[in-house]
Every structure is written in C-alpha cells, then in structure tokens.
Amino acid sequence: MYPKRKATKPTRATNLLGLKDRKHFRERYLKPAIDAGIIEMTIPEKPNSKMQNAAV
C-alpha cells in the first residue's frame, strides 16, 4: 500500500523553501519534479487554476 499523497499549493511550497521568485521556483524546481514524476499536479488539465495543488 502506498502512503497517502500530500498536496500543497505551489506558492506555499515556495514560502516553505524560503524562495521569493515564484517563476524561478516553477522553472527550476517544480517543472523538473513534475517531469520526473516526483510531483503531480492535482488538476493537470487546468495548470493555471486557482484550485491547483501539487501532490508529492
């Protein structure tokens, strides 16, 4: 059995990591993690949705 995935807003993740630039976070950290399958978006068909979260 896999552990339950925890979802968080990308902006919250940016704050937790102490980063100030969301664009840099998205390009440098979030996109490579999504491409590697480490993180998945909760609403992949609507990447700009205000309800969007990232699940680890």
All heavy atoms as a GROMACS GRO file, in nm:
protein
  450
    1MET      N    1   0.084  -0.117   0.000
    1MET     CA    2   0.000   0.000   0.000
    1MET      C    3   0.089   0.124   0.000
    1MET      O    4   0.184   0.134   0.075
    1MET     CB    5  -0.090   0.000   0.123
    1MET     CG    6  -0.177   0.123   0.130
    1MET     SD    7  -0.273   0.130   0.280
    1MET     CE    8  -0.422   0.058   0.222
    2TYR      N    9   0.055   0.220  -0.087
    2TYR     CA   10   0.130   0.344  -0.095
    2TYR      C   11   0.079   0.443   0.008
    2TYR      O   12  -0.041   0.447   0.037
    2TYR     CB   13   0.116   0.405  -0.235
    2TYR     CG   14   0.183   0.323  -0.341
    2TYR    CD1   15   0.108   0.246  -0.428
    2TYR    CD2   16   0.320   0.322  -0.353
    2TYR    CE1   17   0.169   0.170  -0.526
    2TYR    CE2   18   0.382   0.246  -0.450
    2TYR     CZ   19   0.306   0.171  -0.536
    2TYR     OH   20   0.368   0.096  -0.633
    3PRO      N   21   0.167   0.527   0.061
    3PRO     CA   22   0.120   0.629   0.156
    3PRO      C   23   0.034   0.732   0.084
    3PRO      O   24   0.048   0.754  -0.036
    3PRO     CB   25   0.249   0.691   0.208
    3PRO     CG   26   0.352   0.660   0.107
    3PRO     CD   27   0.309   0.532   0.041
    4LYS      N   28  -0.055   0.795   0.158
    4LYS     CA   29  -0.141   0.898   0.101
    4LYS      C   30  -0.055   1.016   0.056
    4LYS      O   31   0.035   1.058   0.126
    4LYS     CB   32  -0.242   0.945   0.207
    4LYS     CG   33  -0.340   1.046   0.155
    4LYS     CD   34  -0.440   1.084   0.262
    4LYS     CE   35  -0.535   1.187   0.207
    4LYS     NZ   36  -0.625   1.236   0.310
    5ARG      N   37  -0.084   1.065  -0.064
    5ARG     CA   38  -0.009   1.178  -0.117
    5ARG      C   39  -0.057   1.306  -0.051
    5ARG      O   40  -0.176   1.326  -0.032
    5ARG     CB   41  -0.026   1.185  -0.267
    5ARG     CG   42   0.030   1.063  -0.337
    5ARG     CD   43   0.007   1.069  -0.484
    5ARG     NE   44   0.096   1.164  -0.546
    5ARG     CZ   45   0.207   1.132  -0.612
    5ARG    NH1   46   0.240   1.006  -0.625
    5ARG    NH2   47   0.283   1.224  -0.665
    6LYS      N   48   0.036   1.391  -0.015
    6LYS     CA   49   0.002   1.518   0.047
    6LYS      C   50   0.012   1.629  -0.057
    6LYS      O   51   0.110   1.642  -0.125
    6LYS     CB   52   0.098   1.546   0.161
    6LYS     CG   53   0.071   1.677   0.228
    6LYS     CD   54   0.109   1.674   0.371
    6LYS     CE   55   0.090   1.814   0.427
    6LYS     NZ   56   0.000   1.817   0.533
    7ALA      N   57  -0.094   1.708  -0.068
    7ALA     CA   58  -0.098   1.816  -0.166
    7ALA      C   59  -0.078   1.950  -0.096
    7ALA      O   60  -0.122   1.971   0.016
    7ALA     CB   61  -0.231   1.815  -0.240
    8THR      N   62  -0.013   2.041  -0.166
    8THR     CA   63   0.007   2.177  -0.116
    8THR      C   64   0.009   2.273  -0.233
    8THR      O   65   0.038   2.234  -0.346
    8THR     CB   66   0.136   2.189  -0.033
    8THR    OG1   67   0.140   2.316   0.028
    8THR    CG2   68   0.260   2.170  -0.118
    9LYS      N   69  -0.022   2.396  -0.208
    9LYS     CA   70  -0.017   2.499  -0.312
    9LYS      C   71   0.129   2.528  -0.345
    9LYS      O   72   0.212   2.536  -0.255
    9LYS     CB   73  -0.084   2.627  -0.264
    9LYS     CG   74  -0.232   2.612  -0.243
    9LYS     CD   75  -0.304   2.712  -0.329
    9LYS     CE   76  -0.452   2.698  -0.315
    9LYS     NZ   77  -0.514   2.650  -0.433
   10PRO      N   78   0.160   2.545  -0.474
   10PRO     CA   79   0.298   2.580  -0.510
   10PRO      C   80   0.348   2.707  -0.442
   10PRO      O   81   0.465   2.715  -0.406
   10PRO     CB   82   0.291   2.598  -0.662
   10PRO     CG   83   0.180   2.507  -0.704
   10PRO     CD   84   0.080   2.517  -0.592
   11THR      N   85   0.261   2.804  -0.418
   11THR     CA   86   0.305   2.927  -0.351
   11THR      C   87   0.344   2.898  -0.206
   11THR      O   88   0.439   2.957  -0.154
   11THR     CB   89   0.196   3.035  -0.353
   11THR    OG1   90   0.074   2.981  -0.303
   11THR    CG2   91   0.174   3.089  -0.492
   12ARG      N   92   0.277   2.804  -0.141
   12ARG     CA   93   0.313   2.766  -0.004
   12ARG      C   94   0.448   2.695  -0.004
   12ARG      O   95   0.531   2.718   0.083
   12ARG     CB   96   0.207   2.676   0.057
   12ARG     CG   97   0.235   2.643   0.202
   12ARG     CD   98   0.115   2.578   0.270
   12ARG     NE   99   0.136   2.568   0.412
   12ARG     CZ  100   0.199   2.468   0.473
   12ARG    NH1  101   0.248   2.370   0.402
   12ARG    NH2  102   0.213   2.465   0.603
   13ALA      N  103   0.471   2.610  -0.102
   13ALA     CA  104   0.599   2.541  -0.113
   13ALA      C  105   0.712   2.642  -0.134
   13ALA      O  106   0.820   2.628  -0.076
   13ALA     CB  107   0.595   2.440  -0.227
   14THR      N  108   0.686   2.744  -0.215
   14THR     CA  109   0.786   2.849  -0.238
   14THR      C  110   0.822   2.916  -0.105
   14THR      O  111   0.939   2.936  -0.075
   14THR     CB  112   0.732   2.955  -0.336
   14THR    OG1  113   0.692   2.890  -0.456
   14THR    CG2  114   0.836   3.059  -0.369
   15ASN      N  115   0.721   2.948  -0.025
   15ASN     CA  116   0.744   3.012   0.104
   15ASN      C  117   0.818   2.920   0.200
   15ASN      O  118   0.908   2.964   0.272
   15ASN     CB  119   0.612   3.058   0.166
   15ASN     CG  120   0.548   3.170   0.088
   15ASN    OD1  121   0.614   3.242   0.016
   15ASN    ND2  122   0.417   3.183   0.101
   16LEU      N  123   0.780   2.793   0.204
   16LEU     CA  124   0.846   2.698   0.294
   16LEU      C  125   0.994   2.682   0.262
   16LEU      O  126   1.075   2.661   0.351
   16LEU     CB  127   0.777   2.561   0.286
   16LEU     CG  128   0.639   2.552   0.349
   16LEU    CD1  129   0.575   2.417   0.318
   16LEU    CD2  130   0.647   2.572   0.500
   17LEU      N  131   1.027   2.692   0.134
   17LEU     CA  132   1.167   2.678   0.091
   17LEU      C  133   1.244   2.810   0.103
   17LEU      O  134   1.364   2.813   0.080
   17LEU     CB  135   1.174   2.627  -0.053
   17LEU     CG  136   1.122   2.485  -0.073
   17LEU    CD1  137   1.113   2.454  -0.222
   17LEU    CD2  138   1.213   2.386  -0.002
   18GLY      N  139   1.175   2.917   0.139
   18GLY     CA  140   1.241   3.045   0.155
   18GLY      C  141   1.275   3.114   0.023
   18GLY      O  142   1.364   3.198   0.018
   19LEU      N  143   1.204   3.077  -0.084
   19LEU     CA  144   1.228   3.138  -0.215
   19LEU      C  145   1.133   3.254  -0.235
   19LEU      O  146   1.019   3.252  -0.188
   19LEU     CB  147   1.209   3.034  -0.324
   19LEU     CG  148   1.299   2.910  -0.314
   19LEU    CD1  149   1.259   2.806  -0.416
   19LEU    CD2  150   1.445   2.948  -0.330
   20LYS      N  151   1.179   3.357  -0.306
   20LYS     CA  152   1.096   3.474  -0.324
   20LYS      C  153   1.034   3.483  -0.464
   20LYS      O  154   0.929   3.542  -0.482
   20LYS     CB  155   1.180   3.599  -0.300
   20LYS     CG  156   1.227   3.610  -0.156
   20LYS     CD  157   1.303   3.737  -0.134
   20LYS     CE  158   1.359   3.758   0.003
   20LYS     NZ  159   1.338   3.671   0.107
   21ASP      N  160   1.097   3.423  -0.562
   21ASP     CA  161   1.051   3.436  -0.701
   21ASP      C  162   0.976   3.310  -0.743
   21ASP      O  163   1.034   3.204  -0.761
   21ASP     CB  164   1.172   3.458  -0.791
   21ASP     CG  165   1.135   3.485  -0.936
   21ASP    OD1  166   1.016   3.511  -0.963
   21ASP    OD2  167   1.224   3.480  -1.021
   22ARG      N  168   0.843   3.323  -0.762
   22ARG     CA  169   0.761   3.207  -0.799
   22ARG      C  170   0.798   3.153  -0.936
   22ARG      O  171   0.796   3.033  -0.959
   22ARG     CB  172   0.612   3.244  -0.796
   22ARG     CG  173   0.559   3.261  -0.658
   22ARG     CD  174   0.409   3.273  -0.650
   22ARG     NE  175   0.342   3.305  -0.773
   22ARG     CZ  176   0.253   3.401  -0.787
   22ARG    NH1  177   0.222   3.477  -0.686
   22ARG    NH2  178   0.193   3.421  -0.901
   23LYS      N  179   0.831   3.242  -1.030
   23LYS     CA  180   0.866   3.198  -1.165
   23LYS      C  181   0.993   3.112  -1.161
   23LYS      O  182   1.000   3.006  -1.223
   23LYS     CB  183   0.887   3.318  -1.257
   23LYS     CG  184   0.921   3.278  -1.399
   23LYS     CD  185   0.943   3.398  -1.488
   23LYS     CE  186   0.984   3.353  -1.626
   23LYS     NZ  187   1.025   3.464  -1.709
   24HIS      N  188   1.091   3.155  -1.085
   24HIS     CA  189   1.216   3.079  -1.070
   24HIS      C  190   1.188   2.944  -1.006
   24HIS      O  191   1.239   2.842  -1.051
   24HIS     CB  192   1.316   3.158  -0.985
   24HIS     CG  193   1.441   3.084  -0.955
   24HIS    ND1  194   1.540   3.066  -1.049
   24HIS    CD2  195   1.483   3.021  -0.843
   24HIS    CE1  196   1.638   2.995  -0.994
   24HIS    NE2  197   1.606   2.968  -0.870
   25PHE      N  198   1.104   2.940  -0.902
   25PHE     CA  199   1.067   2.816  -0.837
   25PHE      C  200   1.001   2.721  -0.935
   25PHE      O  201   1.034   2.603  -0.942
   25PHE     CB  202   0.973   2.844  -0.719
   25PHE     CG  203   0.910   2.720  -0.661
   25PHE    CD1  204   0.985   2.634  -0.583
   25PHE    CD2  205   0.777   2.690  -0.686
   25PHE    CE1  206   0.927   2.518  -0.530
   25PHE    CE2  207   0.720   2.576  -0.634
   25PHE     CZ  208   0.795   2.490  -0.556
   26ARG      N  209   0.908   2.773  -1.014
   26ARG     CA  210   0.834   2.691  -1.109
   26ARG      C  211   0.928   2.633  -1.216
   26ARG      O  212   0.923   2.514  -1.244
   26ARG     CB  213   0.724   2.774  -1.174
   26ARG     CG  214   0.631   2.698  -1.263
   26ARG     CD  215   0.514   2.781  -1.313
   26ARG     NE  216   0.553   2.907  -1.373
   26ARG     CZ  217   0.530   3.028  -1.319
   26ARG    NH1  218   0.467   3.037  -1.204
   26ARG    NH2  219   0.568   3.137  -1.380
   27GLU      N  220   1.015   2.716  -1.270
   27GLU     CA  221   1.105   2.670  -1.377
   27GLU      C  222   1.219   2.583  -1.325
   27GLU      O  223   1.258   2.486  -1.390
   27GLU     CB  224   1.163   2.790  -1.451
   27GLU     CG  225   1.059   2.866  -1.531
   27GLU     CD  226   1.114   2.994  -1.591
   27GLU    OE1  227   1.233   3.026  -1.568
   27GLU    OE2  228   1.038   3.061  -1.661
   28ARG      N  229   1.274   2.617  -1.211
   28ARG     CA  230   1.394   2.549  -1.160
   28ARG      C  231   1.363   2.424  -1.078
   28ARG      O  232   1.442   2.329  -1.078
   28ARG     CB  233   1.471   2.650  -1.075
   28ARG     CG  234   1.601   2.604  -1.028
   28ARG     CD  235   1.704   2.623  -1.135
   28ARG     NE  236   1.833   2.600  -1.074
   28ARG     CZ  237   1.942   2.584  -1.142
   28ARG    NH1  238   1.940   2.593  -1.271
   28ARG    NH2  239   2.053   2.561  -1.081
   29TYR      N  240   1.251   2.423  -1.005
   29TYR     CA  241   1.222   2.312  -0.914
   29TYR      C  242   1.094   2.235  -0.948
   29TYR      O  243   1.095   2.113  -0.956
   29TYR     CB  244   1.212   2.364  -0.770
   29TYR     CG  245   1.337   2.429  -0.720
   29TYR    CD1  246   1.351   2.567  -0.718
   29TYR    CD2  247   1.445   2.352  -0.677
   29TYR    CE1  248   1.467   2.627  -0.675
   29TYR    CE2  249   1.561   2.411  -0.633
   29TYR     CZ  250   1.571   2.549  -0.632
   29TYR     OH  251   1.687   2.608  -0.589
   30LEU      N  252   0.984   2.308  -0.964
   30LEU     CA  253   0.855   2.242  -0.981
   30LEU      C  254   0.845   2.166  -1.114
   30LEU      O  255   0.810   2.048  -1.116
   30LEU     CB  256   0.742   2.344  -0.970
   30LEU     CG  257   0.601   2.289  -0.962
   30LEU    CD1  258   0.585   2.197  -0.842
   30LEU    CD2  259   0.501   2.403  -0.953
   31LYS      N  260   0.877   2.231  -1.226
   31LYS     CA  261   0.867   2.166  -1.357
   31LYS      C  262   0.956   2.042  -1.367
   31LYS      O  263   0.908   1.938  -1.410
   31LYS     CB  264   0.900   2.268  -1.467
   31LYS     CG  265   0.902   2.211  -1.606
   31LYS     CD  266   0.778   2.251  -1.683
   31LYS     CE  267   0.784   2.213  -1.828
   31LYS     NZ  268   0.766   2.074  -1.858
   32PRO      N  269   1.085   2.047  -1.327
   32PRO     CA  270   1.166   1.925  -1.333
   32PRO      C  271   1.112   1.812  -1.244
   32PRO      O  272   1.117   1.695  -1.282
   32PRO     CB  273   1.304   1.971  -1.285
   32PRO     CG  274   1.308   2.116  -1.314
   32PRO     CD  275   1.168   2.164  -1.295
   33ALA      N  276   1.056   1.846  -1.128
   33ALA     CA  277   0.999   1.744  -1.039
   33ALA      C  278   0.874   1.681  -1.101
   33ALA      O  279   0.852   1.560  -1.088
   33ALA     CB  280   0.967   1.803  -0.902
   34ILE      N  281   0.793   1.761  -1.169
   34ILE     CA  282   0.675   1.708  -1.237
   34ILE      C  283   0.718   1.617  -1.352
   34ILE      O  284   0.666   1.507  -1.370
   34ILE     CB  285   0.585   1.822  -1.288
   34ILE    CG1  286   0.521   1.895  -1.170
   34ILE    CG2  287   0.478   1.771  -1.383
   34ILE    CD1  288   0.453   2.025  -1.206
   35ASP      N  289   0.816   1.662  -1.431
   35ASP     CA  290   0.865   1.583  -1.545
   35ASP      C  291   0.926   1.450  -1.499
   35ASP      O  292   0.914   1.350  -1.569
   35ASP     CB  293   0.969   1.662  -1.625
   35ASP     CG  294   0.908   1.781  -1.697
   35ASP    OD1  295   0.784   1.785  -1.713
   35ASP    OD2  296   0.985   1.870  -1.737
   36ALA      N  297   0.988   1.449  -1.381
   36ALA     CA  298   1.049   1.327  -1.328
   36ALA      C  299   0.947   1.236  -1.259
   36ALA      O  300   0.979   1.124  -1.220
   36ALA     CB  301   1.160   1.363  -1.229
   37GLY      N  302   0.823   1.284  -1.242
   37GLY     CA  303   0.720   1.203  -1.178
   37GLY      C  304   0.723   1.207  -1.027
   37GLY      O  305   0.654   1.130  -0.961
   38ILE      N  306   0.801   1.297  -0.969
   38ILE     CA  307   0.812   1.308  -0.823
   38ILE      C  308   0.690   1.381  -0.768
   38ILE      O  309   0.638   1.347  -0.662
   38ILE     CB  310   0.941   1.382  -0.784
   38ILE    CG1  311   1.061   1.303  -0.832
   38ILE    CG2  312   0.947   1.408  -0.635
   38ILE    CD1  313   1.192   1.377  -0.825
   39ILE      N  314   0.645   1.480  -0.841
   39ILE     CA  315   0.530   1.561  -0.803
   39ILE      C  316   0.428   1.553  -0.916
   39ILE      O  317   0.465   1.548  -1.033
   39ILE     CB  318   0.572   1.709  -0.781
   39ILE    CG1  319   0.663   1.721  -0.660
   39ILE    CG2  320   0.449   1.799  -0.766
   39ILE    CD1  321   0.716   1.861  -0.640
   40GLU      N  322   0.301   1.552  -0.880
   40GLU     CA  323   0.196   1.560  -0.982
   40GLU      C  324   0.100   1.671  -0.945
   40GLU      O  325   0.076   1.698  -0.826
   40GLU     CB  326   0.123   1.428  -0.998
   40GLU     CG  327   0.044   1.384  -0.879
   40GLU     CD  328  -0.023   1.249  -0.901
   40GLU    OE1  329   0.028   1.169  -0.979
   40GLU    OE2  330  -0.127   1.228  -0.838
   41MET      N  331   0.048   1.736  -1.045
   41MET     CA  332  -0.049   1.842  -1.023
   41MET      C  333  -0.186   1.778  -0.998
   41MET      O  334  -0.219   1.678  -1.060
   41MET     CB  335  -0.055   1.936  -1.142
   41MET     CG  336   0.080   2.003  -1.174
   41MET     SD  337   0.162   2.079  -1.032
   41MET     CE  338   0.067   2.226  -1.012
   42THR      N  339  -0.264   1.837  -0.910
   42THR     CA  340  -0.394   1.778  -0.876
   42THR      C  341  -0.498   1.801  -0.984
   42THR      O  342  -0.594   1.726  -0.994
   42THR     CB  343  -0.446   1.834  -0.742
   42THR    OG1  344  -0.452   1.977  -0.750
   42THR    CG2  345  -0.356   1.792  -0.627
   43ILE      N  346  -0.480   1.904  -1.067
   43ILE     CA  347  -0.570   1.932  -1.179
   43ILE      C  348  -0.483   1.952  -1.304
   43ILE      O  349  -0.465   2.065  -1.350
   43ILE     CB  350  -0.657   2.057  -1.153
   43ILE    CG1  351  -0.721   2.053  -1.014
   43ILE    CG2  352  -0.766   2.070  -1.260
   43ILE    CD1  353  -0.789   2.181  -0.973
   44PRO      N  354  -0.426   1.845  -1.358
   44PRO     CA  355  -0.332   1.862  -1.470
   44PRO      C  356  -0.391   1.925  -1.595
   44PRO      O  357  -0.320   1.991  -1.670
   44PRO     CB  358  -0.283   1.720  -1.498
   44PRO     CG  359  -0.379   1.629  -1.431
   44PRO     CD  360  -0.446   1.707  -1.322
   45GLU      N  361  -0.521   1.909  -1.616
   45GLU     CA  362  -0.583   1.967  -1.735
   45GLU      C  363  -0.605   2.118  -1.722
   45GLU      O  364  -0.637   2.185  -1.820
   45GLU     CB  365  -0.714   1.897  -1.771
   45GLU     CG  366  -0.822   1.904  -1.666
   45GLU     CD  367  -0.809   1.800  -1.554
   45GLU    OE1  368  -0.718   1.718  -1.557
   45GLU    OE2  369  -0.892   1.805  -1.464
   46LYS      N  370  -0.589   2.173  -1.602
   46LYS     CA  371  -0.605   2.318  -1.578
   46LYS      C  372  -0.484   2.368  -1.497
   46LYS      O  373  -0.497   2.396  -1.378
   46LYS     CB  374  -0.734   2.346  -1.502
   46LYS     CG  375  -0.859   2.314  -1.579
   46LYS     CD  376  -0.981   2.351  -1.499
   46LYS     CE  377  -1.107   2.321  -1.577
   46LYS     NZ  378  -1.226   2.357  -1.500
   47PRO      N  379  -0.369   2.383  -1.560
   47PRO     CA  380  -0.248   2.420  -1.486
   47PRO      C  381  -0.253   2.558  -1.421
   47PRO      O  382  -0.179   2.582  -1.326
   47PRO     CB  383  -0.138   2.413  -1.592
   47PRO     CG  384  -0.207   2.424  -1.721
   47PRO     CD  385  -0.344   2.366  -1.702
   48ASN      N  386  -0.339   2.648  -1.467
   48ASN     CA  387  -0.345   2.782  -1.411
   48ASN      C  388  -0.462   2.803  -1.316
   48ASN      O  389  -0.490   2.915  -1.275
   48ASN     CB  390  -0.351   2.886  -1.522
   48ASN     CG  391  -0.225   2.883  -1.605
   48ASN    OD1  392  -0.116   2.868  -1.553
   48ASN    ND2  393  -0.240   2.896  -1.736
   49SER      N  394  -0.529   2.694  -1.278
   49SER     CA  395  -0.644   2.702  -1.191
   49SER      C  396  -0.603   2.754  -1.052
   49SER      O  397  -0.498   2.716  -0.999
   49SER     CB  398  -0.710   2.565  -1.176
   49SER     OG  399  -0.807   2.568  -1.073
   50LYS      N  400  -0.688   2.839  -0.992
   50LYS     CA  401  -0.658   2.886  -0.857
   50LYS      C  402  -0.672   2.774  -0.754
   50LYS      O  403  -0.625   2.785  -0.642
   50LYS     CB  404  -0.747   3.005  -0.820
   50LYS     CG  405  -0.892   2.972  -0.804
   50LYS     CD  406  -0.972   3.095  -0.766
   50LYS     CE  407  -1.117   3.058  -0.743
   50LYS     NZ  408  -1.195   3.171  -0.698
   51MET      N  409  -0.735   2.664  -0.793
   51MET     CA  410  -0.751   2.549  -0.705
   51MET      C  411  -0.637   2.447  -0.720
   51MET      O  412  -0.636   2.344  -0.655
   51MET     CB  413  -0.885   2.478  -0.734
   51MET     CG  414  -1.006   2.569  -0.720
   51MET     SD  415  -1.025   2.637  -0.556
   51MET     CE  416  -1.070   2.492  -0.467
   52GLN      N  417  -0.540   2.477  -0.807
   52GLN     CA  418  -0.432   2.387  -0.837
   52GLN      C  419  -0.342   2.362  -0.715
   52GLN      O  420  -0.311   2.455  -0.641
   52GLN     CB  421  -0.345   2.446  -0.951
   52GLN     CG  422  -0.237   2.356  -1.000
   52GLN     CD  423  -0.291   2.234  -1.069
   52GLN    OE1  424  -0.305   2.130  -1.006
   52GLN    NE2  425  -0.324   2.245  -1.195
   53ASN      N  426  -0.304   2.238  -0.695
   53ASN     CA  427  -0.212   2.198  -0.590
   53ASN      C  428  -0.110   2.103  -0.651
   53ASN      O  429  -0.131   2.049  -0.759
   53ASN     CB  430  -0.284   2.127  -0.475
   53ASN     CG  431  -0.363   2.222  -0.389
   53ASN    OD1  432  -0.314   2.324  -0.347
   53ASN    ND2  433  -0.488   2.188  -0.366
   54ALA      N  434  -0.003   2.081  -0.580
   54ALA     CA  435   0.098   1.984  -0.622
   54ALA      C  436   0.102   1.875  -0.515
   54ALA      O  437   0.110   1.904  -0.397
   54ALA     CB  438   0.235   2.051  -0.634
   55ALA      N  439   0.094   1.751  -0.558
   55ALA     CA  440   0.094   1.638  -0.465
   55ALA      C  441   0.227   1.564  -0.474
   55ALA      O  442   0.275   1.536  -0.582
   55ALA     CB  443  -0.020   1.542  -0.497
   56VAL      N  444   0.285   1.540  -0.359
   56VAL     CA  445   0.412   1.468  -0.351
   56VAL      C  446   0.385   1.323  -0.323
   56VAL      O  447   0.302   1.286  -0.248
   56VAL     CB  448   0.502   1.527  -0.239
   56VAL    CG1  449   0.631   1.451  -0.230
   56VAL    CG2  450   0.525   1.674  -0.263
   0.00000   0.00000   0.00000
